[in-house]
Amino acid sequence: SARLRKDLKPSNIIISSERAPFLVDFGSGDLLTHHRLEQAQITPLGWTHGDQTQSLNSTPIYTAPEVFGSGQYSVLSDVYALGVIVYQIVAGDTLKPMAPGWEHDVDDEILAEDIAAATQSDPMNRLPTAQAFAERLRTIDKRRAQVTEARALARREAALKEKLLRSRQRRPWLIATMASIIVGLLLSIRFAIDANDARDEAERRAIQAEMAREYLLETLYYTTPAI
């Protein structure tokens, strides 16, 4: 049968020789499925039942915020108490309340997220059942590995984007540098061509001058009368 524990706290949890936890002291609990007792013709003697808006009968440090306002207990209020207990176990102090900054006592950020999910002030944002909380705790190693892998992937993507950004930022400088090199090369080729042309022109003029000199010498030789 489903029941509300109402006063869930470390002193009401015992550990068996097989290291299995058991809840004890159900004097303040409430049965949610009274019809099952009626079907079995069992009188729920000693169990608080009926209206759940009775006087506060849970330990304040483990009592969900909504209970203080309405006095109404629910499965969600038991989940809150369980979250506080897990926090105290991790913090190593079963008397420590969940005050602001409690997350600094939990080194494992994944576990801190799970405890936060179980102890949300707004019950609508809280984990719906103790089973859901237990499932998160059972799979914490797998989820931690997934988070680690996701972060490593994100770091690789960020490094790639940064590299691409630096490449794009350097691109104008590279283009300008290559343009300067190309212009310099073209000028060098032009100068070389101009120098070669000048050399060829000098050689042509030298040949022309030599031919003119020879022509003049020959002309003077043949036209000068003998003495």
Salt bridges, closest charged atoms under 4 A:
ASP7 OD2 - LYS9 NZ 3.29
ASP30 OD1 - HIS34 NE2 3.82
GLU66 OE2 - ARG126 NH1 2.87
ASP105 OD2 - LYS96 NZ 2.82
ASP108 OD2 - ARG144 NH2 2.25
GLU109 OE2 - ARG151 NH1 2.40
ASP114 OD1 - ARG136 NE 2.82
ASP114 OD1 - ARG143 NH2 2.59
GLU135 OE1 - ARG138 NH2 3.17
ASP141 OD1 - ARG144 NH1 2.81
GLU162 OE2 - ARG166 NH1 3.62
ASP194 OD1 - ARG190 NE 3.19
GLU201 OE1 - ARG204 NH2 2.28
GLU201 OE2 - ARG205 NE 2.98
GLU210 OE2 - ARG213 NH2 2.59
